[in-house]
Amino acid sequence: MSMHGGDGTRAPAGWGDGLRFAFGTLSVLRVRVDRWDRSAAARAMVAAPVVGLVLGALAAGAGAPVAWRAGGLLGAVAAVGALATLTRGLHLDGLADVADGLGSGKPAEDALRIMKQSDIGPFGVLTLLLVLLAQIAALAGQFDASPARGALAVLTSAVAARCALAWGCRRSVPAARPGGLGAMVASTVPLAAALASSAAAALVLAALGLADGWSVLRLPAAVAVGLGCSWLLLRRCVRRFDGITGDVLGALAETAATGSLLALALLG
């Protein structure tokens, strides 16, 4: 089948193209990415919560048996470690880079240059340490309550993280610099698509939470809190860097994941 329209322009990407793009860029899972363009990127960012469901399920499968046999703390470490492995540490690296850029206090151009460097500065190290400790501590409490509740918390954080990507790529949010993944996906997602993607993810989590009663409300609420936290960071980054980069998207994902886990911990 031709991928071009009758006037010679390339046909819009389908959801299959978007899912392959999403899994190919957001996970270590091996998929064949047939299209690498902004049309596929837009679909990918809207479909990113599907990646969250898959990776979250895999990480929950790693953490729940460990929590059952060795306690919630080790189960939480296993789950967080699994998610980091399944993403090649991509989001954590972005979080550290953004922390260094924001913490530098330098003009946007200099801050972006700091973020592109391969080393991690003191702000990045401290932020990584605190975020990972917060995620593990919050998850440990959920796994201590029950392995099933811990598994749902892992799933919720993974989905919330990928929901944040669509919001970071809204059409009103520009790219901070040309080139790279950030420029490819920036300004590609309509507001309605971001809303629909997050709402669908929340409904799926609510359905999964039926097994835990109160989690029918807790899980969607946690996603909303996580997205609120990532929105605050997005505002700061857009003002500071004049747009987003791939690192900013990674930082948004980790912020949403951490915010959702803290919400679950506070909700009991």
LINRA-V742017 format. One record per residue. N is the residue number from 1. RES is the residue in one small letter. PSI is psi in degrees with one decimal (* if undefined). Layout:
# LINRA-V742017
<<N RES PSI> <N RES PSI>>
This chain:
# LINRA-V742017
<<1 m 137.7> <2 s 141.9> <3 m 12.2> <4 h 148.7> <5 g 175.7> <6 g -23.0> <7 d 9.6> <8 g -9.6> <9 t 155.6> <10 r 136.4> <11 a 150.5> <12 p 146.9> <13 a 146.8> <14 g 175.8> <15 w -28.4> <16 g -41.6> <17 d -42.4> <18 g -41.1> <19 l -40.9> <20 r -41.4> <21 f -45.5> <22 a -49.0> <23 f -34.9> <24 g -31.9> <25 t -23.0> <26 l 3.7> <27 s 169.6> <28 v -4.2> <29 l 133.5> <30 r 115.6> <31 v 156.9> <32 r 115.2> <33 v 108.4> <34 d -27.1> <35 r 133.4> <36 w 78.6> <37 d 175.2> <38 r -27.8> <39 s -45.7> <40 a -35.5> <41 a -40.7> <42 a -46.5> <43 r -39.3> <44 a -43.7> <45 m -33.9> <46 v -36.4> <47 a -0.3> <48 a -34.4> <49 p -25.3> <50 v -39.8> <51 v -40.7> <52 g -41.1> <53 l -43.4> <54 v -50.7> <55 l -37.9> <56 g -39.9> <57 a -40.6> <58 l -42.9> <59 a -38.5> <60 a -37.6> <61 g -25.4> <62 a -37.3> <63 g -39.3> <64 a -46.2> <65 p -36.3> <66 v -42.4> <67 a -37.9> <68 w -37.6> <69 r -31.9> <70 a 3.0> <71 g 160.7> <72 g -35.1> <73 l -48.0> <74 l -34.0> <75 g -40.3> <76 a -42.1> <77 v -42.6> <78 a -42.0> <79 a -46.2> <80 v -40.6> <81 g -38.5> <82 a -43.0> <83 l -40.5> <84 a -40.7> <85 t -41.9> <86 l -16.8> <87 t 8.0> <88 r 22.7> <89 g 18.7> <90 l -48.2> <91 h -37.7> <92 l -38.8> <93 d -42.5> <94 g -40.1> <95 l -46.0> <96 a -42.2> <97 d -42.0> <98 v -39.3> <99 a -42.0> <100 d -40.7> <101 g -46.1> <102 l -38.7> <103 g -15.9> <104 s -28.9> <105 g 11.8> <106 k 164.5> <107 p 162.1> <108 a -46.1> <109 e -43.0> <110 d -38.8> <111 a -40.5> <112 l -35.8> <113 r -39.4> <114 i -40.1> <115 m -26.8> <116 k -15.5> <117 q 151.2> <118 s -21.1> <119 d 165.7> <120 i 128.6> <121 g -178.6> <122 p -36.9> <123 f -40.6> <124 g -43.7> <125 v -47.9> <126 l -42.8> <127 t -44.4> <128 l -45.2> <129 l -48.0> <130 l -41.3> <131 v -44.8> <132 l -39.1> <133 l -42.4> <134 a -43.4> <135 q -45.7> <136 i -42.8> <137 a -44.1> <138 a -42.7> <139 l -35.7> <140 a -41.1> <141 g -38.9> <142 q -42.9> <143 f -32.6> <144 d -33.8> <145 a -46.0> <146 s 148.2> <147 p -35.4> <148 a -41.8> <149 r -37.5> <150 g -41.5> <151 a -41.2> <152 l -35.6> <153 a -41.2> <154 v -46.2> <155 l -43.4> <156 t -44.6> <157 s -38.7> <158 a -39.5> <159 v -43.5> <160 a -40.2> <161 a -42.8> <162 r -26.0> <163 c -36.3> <164 a -26.3> <165 l -42.4> <166 a -39.7> <167 w -34.2> <168 g -18.4> <169 c 18.8> <170 r 154.5> <171 r -20.1> <172 s -3.7> <173 v 114.6> <174 p 169.7> <175 a 143.6> <176 a -24.4> <177 r 156.8> <178 p 152.8> <179 g 156.5> <180 g 175.0> <181 l -37.5> <182 g -45.1> <183 a -31.9> <184 m -40.6> <185 v -15.0> <186 a 142.0> <187 s 31.2> <188 t -17.5> <189 v 120.4> <190 p 150.6> <191 l -42.1> <192 a -36.8> <193 a -39.6> <194 a -43.0> <195 l -46.7> <196 a -40.6> <197 s -45.5> <198 s -39.1> <199 a -41.8> <200 a -41.7> <201 a -41.4> <202 a -38.7> <203 l -40.1> <204 v -44.2> <205 l -38.1> <206 a -40.5> <207 a -41.9> <208 l -31.2> <209 g -5.9> <210 l -31.4> <211 a -16.9> <212 d 14.4> <213 g -96.3> <214 w -23.4> <215 s -15.4> <216 v -36.7> <217 l -36.5> <218 r -44.7> <219 l -49.1> <220 p -36.4> <221 a -39.0> <222 a -39.3> <223 v -43.0> <224 a -42.0> <225 v -44.5> <226 g -42.6> <227 l -35.0> <228 g -41.3> <229 c -42.7> <230 s -32.2> <231 w -39.6> <232 l -42.4> <233 l -39.8> <234 l -45.1> <235 r -44.0> <236 r -42.9> <237 c -40.3> <238 v -39.6> <239 r -37.1> <240 r -41.6> <241 f -2.0> <242 d 25.3> <243 g -165.4> <244 i 160.4> <245 t 176.2> <246 g -36.2> <247 d -40.6> <248 v -41.3> <249 l -40.5> <250 g -41.5> <251 a -38.8> <252 l -41.4> <253 a -47.6> <254 e -35.2> <255 t -43.0> <256 a -41.8> <257 a -45.8> <258 t -42.6> <259 g -39.9> <260 s -39.7> <261 l -40.1> <262 l -37.2> <263 a -43.6> <264 l -38.9> <265 a -41.6> <266 l -27.4> <267 l -7.8> <268 g *>>
